[in-house]
Amino acid sequence: MNNSSKASHRPDSLIGAIAAFEGIKEACTLLNGPIGCKVYAAYMAEILAPHARQLGFSQFTNFYFGQRRVPCTYIDQQDFVYGTEPKVIQALQLIDSKKPRLIGVINHSGTSLIGDDLNRFIQTSQIRTKTVTIDSSGFTGTYAYGFQNAVVKILEKISNKNTEKIPKSVNIIGFSIFHYNWGSDIAELKRMLNLLGVKVVSVICSGESILNLEKASQAELNLLVYEEYGDKIVAFMEKEYGIPVVGLAIKTPYGFTASETWFNSVAEFFKTTNSPIKKESSRARAKCYPALLRASSLSNDLCGLPFGIFGDSSQVVAMSQFLYEYLGMYPVVIGLKEVGAASYESLKSYLTVNSLDTPVLFNPDQYELLNYLNRTKPALILGSSVERKISVLMDLHVEFIPFSFPYYEKYMLTNRPLIGFNGVLTIMEDILNTLTTLKLNKPQSGQDKKEKIA
């Protein structure tokens, strides 16, 4: 019998569409749907990208229901019969009075089915704010699908389509505000690109301003970080604006090798020196080496340490390579949430070439997760709040490092990226400190105890 709870913990296409609009600083999202479908999205948007206060929204205003983000029309049975027009118009006029720069109007799956004409409602409301409508976010589609679909529609609406390019400039594509640690990772990419003399025009729909998004068509190059959240966006921008892409055929910049390849590809495109890349890589390697010596001198627990990793295919393949090749850790289970064609093929090839018999799970539910965690017994898990909670609730005695989303249990006040060369230092810190915890919690034999006492 199939498990009806399959993948119930994963944000869907509706949440992805909302995230695209909420990733724009001056935008507001109106959900034409029930209250229950807006609470999670509004909560996550506020804690992961808290910029809505700039618009002066009151958390006690009608349609907001005690939250600062994502007002909704709170549809009921009567609305399904007579339509949602009155509520949509009233909500639009309220939002318009707060003077945002963009309003995204998204139909819930139920309102998509009854065929309400959002564009007509907008015309009737006579608001002045620029609007983008999503008549259907994809029903049972994935978060990545909903996000990319909304971003393309946003770009179609607001891009200035200027053919004059900004010299040595790029857009960064593939992040969303629900990604774990997205702010720190973007800051690291910008730091490295600045060292290469490359200007970032826009980080598409990830804490970005309307002004920068309007200029996105003027970039010379698109940099794709996560395939699953940007392959359709870069294809659209290449067709419409003639912007080529770097990143689709190479791994996400986790670890030394992938970071060097990724940034060298950018330097090669712009025909600029790669000496800053060599310098940054050498700096990070010089900091890691003595820490590894210290860890290995106490014991050799890091070599062969079994780990499980759960994330999107573009994340998993690069991080697994770094942990396996540089640290000697062994992947005993891999869980894929969103799957990109190129990165999945790269993962399959890597496992085959290295003769790794690691089981690969596709968007596993909580029961499949528990089954494989019990079976493979990783000492360390890199993943989201889902994997952490399952390991804690089931008392699996597994150490955990935040890596993928949904993750919302940690306050992020300092800049600790996972991407790039400073990202390597973060990962090394987390793993080596976790190794110390594993040693302290490791059951001791009688002989070990005697030696410790002696």
Backbone torsions as a table, in degrees:
resi	resn	phi	psi	omega
1	MET	NA	135.7	179.5
2	ASN	-72.7	144.7	178.9
3	ASN	-82.9	119.9	-176.2
4	SER	-72.4	-13.3	-179.1
5	SER	-89.2	9.1	-174.4
6	LYS	-51.2	123.1	173.5
7	ALA	59.7	22.8	-177.6
8	SER	-67.1	-17.9	-177.9
9	HIS	-85.6	-5.6	-174.8
10	ARG	-93.8	128.8	175.0
11	PRO	-54.7	142.4	-175.1
12	ASP	-101.2	-170.3	-174.9
13	SER	-65.2	-30.1	176.9
14	LEU	-63.4	-45.4	178.3
15	ILE	-64.3	-37.7	178.1
16	GLY	-62.4	-41.6	178.6
17	ALA	-65.4	-42.0	177.9
18	ILE	-62.0	-41.9	-179.2
19	ALA	-60.8	-34.3	179.8
20	ALA	-62.2	-45.4	179.2
21	PHE	-72.1	-40.4	-178.8
22	GLU	-71.2	-11.9	174.4
23	GLY	-82.4	4.1	176.5
24	ILE	-109.3	124.8	-170.2
25	LYS	-59.1	-39.8	-173.4
26	GLU	-99.8	14.8	-176.8
27	ALA	-101.4	160.8	174.0
28	CYS	-135.3	141.3	-179.6
29	THR	-107.0	127.0	172.7
30	LEU	-106.1	118.5	176.8
31	LEU	-94.9	119.2	174.9
32	ASN	-88.0	83.8	-173.7
33	GLY	-172.0	-172.2	-178.4
34	PRO	-77.1	161.3	-177.4
35	ILE	-61.1	-40.9	-174.8
36	GLY	-59.8	-25.9	-178.2
37	CYS	-86.5	-4.3	-178.9
38	LYS	-107.9	-19.5	-172.1
39	VAL	-62.3	-49.9	-178.6
40	TYR	-61.9	-46.3	-177.7
41	ALA	-63.0	-42.7	-179.6
42	ALA	-65.9	-41.0	179.8
43	TYR	-64.4	-48.4	-178.6
44	MET	-65.8	-39.8	179.0
45	ALA	-62.4	-39.3	-177.6
46	GLU	-70.2	-39.8	-177.3
47	ILE	-81.7	-25.4	-176.7
48	LEU	-96.3	-21.6	178.3
49	ALA	-148.6	70.9	-172.2
50	PRO	-79.6	78.3	179.2
51	HIS	-119.1	-2.5	-171.3
52	ALA	-67.7	-16.6	-179.1
53	ARG	-62.3	-23.4	178.3
54	GLN	-59.7	-26.8	-177.6
55	LEU	-88.0	-6.7	176.7
56	GLY	74.4	25.2	179.8
57	PHE	-71.3	136.8	176.2
58	SER	-93.0	136.3	-178.6
59	GLN	-73.7	-4.8	179.6
60	PHE	-109.2	7.6	-179.6
61	THR	-72.4	151.2	173.8
62	ASN	-53.9	145.1	179.5
63	PHE	81.0	-13.7	-178.9
64	TYR	-96.1	-28.3	174.8
65	PHE	54.4	52.1	174.4
66	GLY	79.1	4.5	178.2
67	GLN	-119.2	158.7	-177.4
68	ARG	-87.6	-15.3	-171.7
69	ARG	-124.9	160.1	170.7
70	VAL	53.2	69.9	172.4
71	PRO	-62.0	154.6	179.4
72	CYS	-141.3	162.9	-174.4
73	THR	-89.7	3.2	177.7
74	TYR	39.7	58.9	-177.3
75	ILE	-65.6	151.2	177.7
76	ASP	-132.2	-171.5	-176.7
77	GLN	-58.6	-38.8	-178.0
78	GLN	-64.3	-36.5	180.0
79	ASP	-65.6	-32.0	178.2
80	PHE	-69.0	-22.3	179.0
81	VAL	-89.9	-47.3	-171.9
82	TYR	-101.9	-5.4	178.8
83	GLY	95.9	162.6	-174.0
84	THR	-104.3	8.1	-173.3
85	GLU	-52.2	-51.3	-177.5
86	PRO	-57.3	-43.1	-178.1
87	LYS	-69.4	-41.4	179.9
88	VAL	-61.7	-45.4	-178.4
89	ILE	-63.9	-44.6	179.9
90	GLN	-62.8	-42.7	179.8
91	ALA	-65.9	-42.2	179.0
92	LEU	-60.8	-42.5	-179.1
93	GLN	-66.6	-36.4	176.5
94	LEU	-65.3	-48.5	-179.6
95	ILE	-61.8	-43.5	-179.2
96	ASP	-59.1	-33.4	-179.7
97	SER	-67.1	-19.4	178.7
98	LYS	-86.2	-4.3	175.1
99	LYS	58.6	52.8	168.6
100	PRO	-72.9	170.0	177.9
101	ARG	-91.4	-18.8	-178.7
102	LEU	-154.2	140.2	174.0
103	ILE	-120.2	125.6	172.3
104	GLY	-99.2	125.3	179.9
105	VAL	-111.8	116.1	-173.1
106	ILE	-119.3	127.4	174.0
107	ASN	-79.1	131.7	167.7
108	HIS	-67.1	160.5	-178.1
109	SER	-57.0	-36.2	179.2
110	GLY	-66.2	-44.8	179.7
111	THR	-71.9	-25.1	173.8
112	SER	-63.5	-37.0	-176.8
113	LEU	-69.4	-32.5	-177.2
114	ILE	-83.2	-8.2	170.6
115	GLY	79.4	26.7	176.4
116	ASP	-62.3	137.0	-176.2
117	ASP	-91.2	95.2	-176.4
118	LEU	-64.0	-38.9	-178.7
119	ASN	-63.4	-37.3	177.2
120	ARG	-68.1	-39.3	178.2
121	PHE	-60.6	-40.1	-179.4
122	ILE	-65.2	-42.7	178.1
123	GLN	-62.8	-41.8	179.9
124	THR	-65.1	-35.2	-177.9
125	SER	-68.7	-22.1	178.6
126	GLN	59.0	34.1	177.1
127	ILE	-79.6	159.6	-177.0
128	ARG	-100.9	-17.8	-177.5
129	THR	-69.8	140.3	176.4
130	LYS	-63.7	137.1	-177.3
131	THR	-128.0	151.6	172.6
132	VAL	-129.3	130.1	-178.2
133	THR	-108.1	142.3	172.5
134	ILE	-120.4	98.0	-177.2
135	ASP	-66.9	-31.6	176.9
136	SER	-148.6	126.5	-178.8
137	SER	-86.7	-1.4	176.6
138	GLY	118.2	5.2	178.1
139	PHE	55.6	-99.4	-177.4
140	THR	-96.6	20.1	-179.5
141	GLY	-70.0	171.5	-177.6
142	THR	-84.4	165.0	176.2
143	TYR	-56.3	-44.8	-178.4
144	ALA	-62.7	-40.2	179.0
145	TYR	-62.6	-48.5	-179.5
146	GLY	-62.1	-38.7	179.8
147	PHE	-65.1	-51.8	-177.1
148	GLN	-64.3	-40.5	179.2
149	ASN	-59.6	-44.1	179.6
150	ALA	-67.9	-40.9	-179.0
151	VAL	-62.0	-43.5	179.1
152	VAL	-59.9	-43.1	179.8
153	LYS	-66.9	-35.1	176.6
154	ILE	-64.3	-46.5	180.0
155	LEU	-63.6	-39.1	177.3
156	GLU	-59.5	-33.9	-175.6
157	LYS	-83.3	-41.2	-168.6
158	ILE	-108.6	-14.7	-177.2
159	SER	-65.4	139.6	-178.9
160	ASN	-81.6	-6.6	176.8
161	LYS	52.4	33.0	178.7
162	ASN	-73.5	126.8	-178.6
163	THR	-82.1	-11.3	179.6
164	GLU	-78.4	116.1	-175.3
165	LYS	-85.0	146.9	173.6
166	ILE	-85.8	121.0	-174.6
167	PRO	-58.0	138.4	174.1
168	LYS	51.7	52.9	-176.1
169	SER	-129.5	156.0	-176.8
170	VAL	-141.0	158.9	162.0
171	ASN	-106.4	143.0	173.5
172	ILE	-101.9	125.7	-172.4
173	ILE	-130.4	141.1	175.4
174	GLY	123.6	-13.0	176.8
175	PHE	-87.9	153.9	165.4
176	SER	-137.3	164.6	-175.6
177	ILE	-72.3	-9.8	176.6
178	PHE	-89.3	-9.6	177.1
179	HIS	-65.4	140.4	176.9
180	TYR	-64.6	130.3	171.5
181	ASN	66.2	24.5	-172.6
182	TRP	-61.4	-37.0	-178.0
183	GLY	-64.5	-44.6	179.6
184	SER	-67.3	-38.4	-179.8
185	ASP	-67.1	-40.1	177.2
186	ILE	-64.6	-41.0	179.0
187	ALA	-61.1	-38.1	179.0
188	GLU	-67.8	-41.4	177.3
189	LEU	-62.4	-43.5	179.2
190	LYS	-63.2	-38.8	178.9
191	ARG	-61.3	-47.6	-179.3
192	MET	-66.8	-41.3	179.6
193	LEU	-65.1	-35.2	177.0
194	ASN	-63.8	-39.1	177.1
195	LEU	-63.0	-28.2	177.8
196	LEU	-87.9	0.0	-179.7
197	GLY	75.8	24.9	-178.1
198	VAL	-104.6	131.3	-179.6
199	LYS	-91.4	136.2	174.8
200	VAL	-94.0	115.2	178.3
201	VAL	-75.7	-48.4	-176.1
202	SER	-154.7	143.6	166.3
203	VAL	-102.9	104.1	-164.9
204	ILE	-61.3	113.0	173.2
205	CYS	55.8	39.1	176.2
206	SER	-136.4	81.3	-177.5
207	GLY	68.5	28.4	-172.8
208	GLU	-100.1	159.8	177.5
209	SER	-92.0	157.0	176.7
210	ILE	-59.8	-41.4	-177.6
211	LEU	-57.7	-45.7	-179.7
212	ASN	-68.9	-36.1	177.2
213	LEU	-66.1	-35.5	177.7
214	GLU	-63.1	-30.1	-178.3
215	LYS	-92.0	2.3	-174.6
216	ALA	-58.7	-30.7	-178.8
217	SER	-69.0	-12.0	-177.2
218	GLN	-92.9	-2.1	178.9
219	ALA	-70.9	149.4	177.6
220	GLU	-81.7	-24.2	-173.2
221	LEU	-148.6	143.5	170.6
222	ASN	-102.5	133.0	176.7
223	LEU	-107.3	115.3	-179.0
224	LEU	-96.3	119.6	-178.0
225	VAL	-92.8	-50.8	-180.0
226	TYR	-118.7	114.1	-175.4
227	GLU	-55.0	-43.7	-172.5
228	GLU	-64.1	-23.6	-175.8
229	TYR	-109.5	12.9	-177.3
230	GLY	-152.5	-6.3	-175.4
231	ASP	-64.0	-37.4	177.8
232	LYS	-74.2	-32.7	179.2
233	ILE	-66.3	-46.9	-178.6
234	VAL	-68.5	-32.9	176.5
235	ALA	-64.8	-41.8	177.1
236	PHE	-62.8	-44.6	-176.3
237	MET	-71.5	-30.2	176.3
238	GLU	-69.3	-39.8	180.0
239	LYS	-70.5	-44.3	-174.0
240	GLU	-82.7	-37.5	-172.5
241	TYR	-117.5	-3.6	179.5
242	GLY	69.9	30.5	-178.1
243	ILE	-97.1	117.8	176.9
244	PRO	-72.0	171.0	-176.1
245	VAL	-130.3	143.3	169.4
246	VAL	-120.3	135.3	176.2
247	GLY	123.8	-19.5	-177.3
248	LEU	-71.1	-35.2	-175.7
249	ALA	-97.6	1.1	-179.9
250	ILE	-124.4	165.4	-174.5
251	LYS	-76.8	153.2	173.0
252	THR	-57.8	139.9	-172.8
253	PRO	-73.9	70.3	168.9
254	TYR	-105.0	134.1	177.6
255	GLY	80.2	175.1	-174.0
256	PHE	-68.8	-52.8	-173.2
257	THR	-62.9	-49.0	-178.5
258	ALA	-65.7	-37.9	179.2
259	SER	-66.0	-44.0	178.4
260	GLU	-61.0	-45.0	179.7
261	THR	-62.1	-45.1	-175.8
262	TRP	-63.1	-51.5	-177.4
263	PHE	-72.5	-32.6	175.6
264	ASN	-63.8	-33.5	177.4
265	SER	-64.5	-37.1	177.0
266	VAL	-67.9	-46.4	179.9
267	ALA	-61.1	-39.1	179.7
268	GLU	-65.4	-40.8	-179.8
269	PHE	-61.6	-43.5	-177.4
270	PHE	-89.0	2.3	178.7
271	LYS	53.7	48.3	179.4
272	THR	-118.1	166.6	-177.9
273	THR	-66.9	144.9	175.9
274	ASN	-102.0	15.1	-179.3
275	SER	-60.8	-36.4	175.6
276	PRO	-61.8	-32.1	179.4
277	ILE	-68.0	-45.9	178.2
278	LYS	-61.3	-41.2	-179.0
279	LYS	-64.6	-45.2	-178.8
280	GLU	-67.5	-39.8	178.3
281	SER	-64.4	-43.4	178.8
282	SER	-63.3	-40.7	178.8
283	ARG	-60.3	-47.2	-178.5
284	ALA	-67.9	-40.0	179.1
285	ARG	-63.7	-38.7	-179.9
286	ALA	-64.9	-30.3	178.8
287	LYS	-80.1	-32.3	-177.3
288	CYS	-76.0	-36.0	-171.7
289	TYR	-57.4	-52.5	-179.6
290	PRO	-65.5	-30.8	177.9
291	ALA	-66.3	-39.5	177.6
292	LEU	-67.4	-38.5	177.4
293	LEU	-61.6	-43.2	179.5
294	ARG	-62.4	-44.0	-178.7
295	ALA	-65.7	-43.1	-177.0
296	SER	-74.9	-23.2	179.4
297	SER	-71.5	-27.8	178.9
298	LEU	-79.0	-39.9	176.4
299	SER	-166.9	171.6	179.6
300	ASN	-108.9	34.6	-174.7
301	ASP	-66.9	-25.5	-177.2
302	LEU	-68.9	-39.3	-179.0
303	CYS	-68.4	119.6	-179.1
304	GLY	83.9	5.5	-179.6
305	LEU	-59.8	121.9	-178.2
306	PRO	-75.5	129.2	179.1
307	PHE	-133.2	152.5	171.9
308	GLY	-113.0	142.9	-178.6
309	ILE	-133.1	133.2	-174.8
310	PHE	-132.7	119.6	-179.1
311	GLY	-178.1	-166.8	176.8
312	ASP	-77.3	155.4	-173.2
313	SER	-58.9	-36.7	-179.4
314	SER	-68.4	-28.6	175.2
315	GLN	-75.4	-47.7	-169.9
316	VAL	-64.1	-42.0	-173.3
317	VAL	-65.4	-43.0	-178.3
318	ALA	-72.4	-42.2	-178.9
319	MET	-68.1	-39.2	178.3
320	SER	-62.5	-40.8	178.4
321	GLN	-61.0	-44.1	-179.7
322	PHE	-63.5	-47.4	-177.4
323	LEU	-66.1	-36.1	-177.6
324	TYR	-76.8	-45.7	-173.5
325	GLU	-83.7	-42.2	-174.6
326	TYR	-86.6	-36.9	-175.6
327	LEU	-105.7	-10.8	178.2
328	GLY	75.8	14.4	177.7
329	MET	-76.9	159.8	-174.2
330	TYR	-121.1	123.4	179.3
331	PRO	-77.7	117.4	-179.2
332	VAL	-100.4	-18.2	175.5
333	VAL	-156.4	138.9	178.9
334	ILE	-126.0	131.1	176.7
335	GLY	-118.6	123.1	179.6
336	LEU	-102.5	132.1	-179.1
337	LYS	-99.8	-67.2	168.3
338	GLU	-98.7	142.9	-175.0
339	VAL	-122.3	120.6	174.6
340	GLY	-98.7	142.8	-174.5
341	ALA	-60.2	-49.5	-175.8
342	ALA	-68.2	-45.2	-177.1
343	SER	-70.3	-32.2	177.4
344	TYR	-68.0	-41.5	176.4
345	GLU	-62.2	-38.4	177.8
346	SER	-64.2	-40.2	178.5
347	LEU	-64.5	-47.0	179.1
348	LYS	-59.0	-44.0	-179.8
349	SER	-63.6	-42.0	-178.4
350	TYR	-64.0	-44.2	179.4
351	LEU	-63.2	-39.9	-179.3
352	THR	-67.9	-48.5	-177.8
353	VAL	-60.4	-36.0	-177.8
354	ASN	-94.8	8.3	177.3
355	SER	54.9	41.3	177.8
356	LEU	-94.4	123.5	-179.2
357	ASP	-95.2	30.8	-176.6
358	THR	-64.1	126.8	175.7
359	PRO	-68.4	138.1	179.2
360	VAL	-114.4	118.8	-179.2
361	LEU	-100.2	145.3	-180.0
362	PHE	-110.2	111.6	180.0
363	ASN	43.5	58.3	-174.5
364	PRO	-68.3	145.5	173.4
365	ASP	-83.3	-179.1	-173.8
366	GLN	-66.0	-30.1	-179.1
367	TYR	-74.0	-41.6	177.6
368	GLU	-66.2	-39.1	176.4
369	LEU	-58.5	-50.9	-178.2
370	LEU	-60.8	-41.6	-179.7
371	ASN	-59.2	-47.3	-176.4
372	TYR	-76.3	-31.2	175.8
373	LEU	-66.7	-39.5	176.6
374	ASN	-67.3	-36.4	-176.0
375	ARG	-75.7	-42.4	-173.3
376	THR	-92.7	-21.5	176.0
377	LYS	51.6	60.6	174.4
378	PRO	-68.2	147.6	174.4
379	ALA	-85.2	-21.9	-176.5
380	LEU	-140.3	139.3	176.0
381	ILE	-121.1	132.2	167.8
382	LEU	-108.9	120.8	-175.6
383	GLY	-174.9	-148.5	-175.0
384	SER	-112.1	-175.9	177.7
385	SER	-60.7	-28.0	-179.4
386	VAL	-62.4	-52.2	-179.1
387	GLU	-66.4	-37.5	179.2
388	ARG	-62.4	-47.2	-176.8
389	LYS	-65.7	-39.6	178.9
390	ILE	-63.6	-43.1	-178.8
391	SER	-66.7	-34.3	179.4
392	VAL	-74.5	-48.2	-177.3
393	LEU	-62.5	-33.9	-178.7
394	MET	-93.9	5.8	174.4
395	ASP	54.1	52.2	-176.3
396	LEU	-85.8	-6.3	179.7
397	HIS	55.8	49.6	-179.7
398	VAL	-115.1	134.8	174.3
399	GLU	-78.4	152.7	-172.4
400	PHE	-134.1	139.3	173.7
401	ILE	-127.0	125.5	178.3
402	PRO	-61.9	135.5	-176.2
403	PHE	-143.6	-40.4	-174.6
404	SER	-129.7	172.8	179.8
405	PHE	-105.6	157.5	8.5
406	PRO	-78.8	125.3	174.7
407	TYR	-139.3	125.7	-172.6
408	TYR	-146.0	22.4	-173.1
409	GLU	-106.0	16.4	-175.3
410	LYS	-138.7	130.6	174.4
411	TYR	-79.3	130.2	-177.0
412	MET	-112.6	94.4	-178.4
413	LEU	-106.8	-20.7	179.0
414	THR	-109.4	164.6	-177.7
415	ASN	-90.4	99.8	179.9
416	ARG	-128.9	82.6	-176.9
417	PRO	-72.1	161.8	169.8
418	LEU	-104.0	-20.4	-177.3
419	ILE	-90.5	151.2	173.4
420	GLY	77.0	-167.5	-173.5
421	PHE	-76.3	-36.8	172.0
422	ASN	-68.4	-27.7	175.1
423	GLY	-63.9	-35.8	176.5
424	VAL	-59.5	-41.2	-179.6
425	LEU	-64.8	-39.2	177.0
426	THR	-62.0	-48.4	-178.8
427	ILE	-61.2	-42.9	179.4
428	MET	-63.4	-43.6	177.0
429	GLU	-56.4	-50.8	-176.8
430	ASP	-61.1	-44.6	-175.8
431	ILE	-71.2	-43.8	-178.8
432	LEU	-67.3	-37.8	176.5
433	ASN	-69.4	-34.9	175.5
434	THR	-65.8	-37.4	178.4
435	LEU	-60.7	-39.2	176.9
436	THR	-61.3	-42.9	178.2
437	THR	-63.4	-41.0	178.7
438	LEU	-61.1	-39.6	179.2
439	LYS	-64.9	-42.6	-178.3
440	LEU	-65.5	-34.3	-176.5
441	ASN	-92.8	-2.7	-176.9
442	LYS	-69.5	128.4	178.4
443	PRO	-58.9	136.7	-177.8
444	GLN	-103.4	141.3	174.4
445	SER	-78.4	170.6	179.1
446	GLY	-61.1	-40.4	179.6
447	GLN	-64.3	-42.0	177.9
448	ASP	-58.7	-42.5	-178.6
449	LYS	-65.2	-40.2	178.8
450	LYS	-63.3	-42.5	-179.8
451	GLU	-64.0	-38.6	-180.0
452	LYS	-65.3	-42.0	179.8
453	ILE	-65.5	-42.1	-179.4
454	ALA	-63.9	NA	NA
